Amino acid sequence: MEETKAEIDRSATALVRRELWCGLGLMAAQTAAFMRLTFWELSWDVMEPICFCVTSIYFMAGYAFFLATSREPSFEGFFESRFAARQKRLMRAREFNVERFNELLGACRRRHPSFARVS
């Protein structure tokens, strides 16, 4: 079961890292588009309110994330939240019995306190 759990954790980490890299790509594309619009197509007078609105939307999204998860809206908090969601989804897909895994871990922990519980 430990091997299956380790594989699930590796897959979840890879999926979340892929999501984060895609997010970086989208932010870079948005920044490039805003720069293009600001310096070549339009002007700062037109783009300033647009940038303000986009920044406000990002702030509201971060605040909504905090309200929904009670975690700090940081990259680490987002990673942990997405990892937990991906991990649960993969465990369901692979029919991994978390309760049984924790039972076995508890039995081992009584003998060796170095084992930690999985949530």
C-alpha positions, 0 to 999 in steps of 0.5 A, spaced: 500 500 500 505 504 501 508 503 494 501 505 491 500 511 496 507 513 493 505 513 486 499 517 487 503 522 491 508 523 485 502 523 480 498 528 484 505 532 485 506 532 477 499 534 475 499 540 480 506 542 478 503 542 471 497 546 473 502 551 476 506 552 470 500 553 465 498 558 470 505 561 469 504 561 462 497 564 462 500 570 466 506 571 462 501 571 456 497 576 459 503 581 461 505 580 454 498 582 451 498 588 456 504 591 454 503 590 447 496 594 448 499 599 452 505 601 448 503 599 441 496 599 440 493 603 445 495 608 451 496 608 458 490 612 459 486 606 456 490 601 459 490 603 466 483 602 468 483 595 465 489 593 469 486 596 475 480 591 474 484 585 472 488 586 479 482 587 483 479 581 480 486 577 482 485 580 489 478 578 489 480 571 487 485 570 492 480 572 497 475 567 495 481 562 495 482 564 503 475 564 504 474 557 501 480 553 504 482 557 510 489 557 507 493 563 506 493 565 498 500 564 497 503 559 492 505 554 497 497 554 500 495 554 493 500 548 491 497 544 498 490 545 496 491 543 489 495 537 491 490 535 496 484 535 491 488 531 486 490 526 491 483 525 493 481 524 486 487 519 484 485 515 490 478 515 488 480 513 481 485 507 483 480 505 489 485 506 494 482 505 501 485 511 506 482 508 512 485 501 511 492 505 510 491 509 516 489 503 520 495 499 518 500 505 519 497 506 526 498 499 528 506 500 525 506 507 529 504 503 536 511 499 534 515 505 531 513 512 533 516 515 527 510 513 522 506 519 520 498 519 519 496 520 512 490 525 511 
